[in-house]
């Protein structure tokens, strides 16, 4: 039971880090200013939620 919980937690962390990575890439590489601003706001929300 403990190993499956650990494995599930590990997968959740990988998915979360992957989402952060994609948002960071979009915020840096997006061609339009609006999209970069949206990605920057999303990144702020994700990081703020992580600190709680």
C-alpha positions in Angstrom: 0.0 0.0 0.0 2.8 2.4 0.9 4.7 1.9 -2.3 1.7 2.5 -4.5 1.0 5.7 -2.6 4.6 6.8 -3.0 4.5 5.9 -6.7 1.2 7.9 -7.2 2.8 10.9 -5.4 5.8 10.7 -7.6 3.6 10.7 -10.7 1.7 13.7 -9.4 4.9 15.6 -8.9 6.1 14.7 -12.4 2.9 15.9 -13.9 3.0 19.1 -11.9 6.6 19.8 -12.8 5.8 19.1 -16.5 2.9 21.6 -16.4 5.2 24.2 -14.8 7.8 23.6 -17.5 5.3 24.0 -20.3 3.9 27.2 -18.8 7.4 28.6 -18.4 8.3 27.8 -22.0 5.1 29.4 -23.3 5.7 32.5 -21.1 9.2 32.9 -22.7 8.6 31.7 -26.3 5.0 32.8 -27.1 4.9 35.1 -30.1 2.2 37.4 -28.8 2.3 39.6 -25.8 -1.1 38.6 -24.6 -0.2 34.9 -24.6 3.0 35.6 -22.7 1.1 37.6 -20.1 -1.5 34.9 -19.7 1.3 32.3 -19.2 3.0 34.5 -16.7 -0.2 34.9 -14.7 -0.8 31.1 -14.8 2.7 30.5 -13.6 2.1 32.9 -10.7 -1.1 31.0 -9.8 0.7 27.6 -10.0 3.6 28.7 -7.9 1.4 30.4 -5.3 -0.8 27.3 -4.9 2.4 25.2 -4.4 3.5 27.3 -1.5 0.4 26.7 0.6 
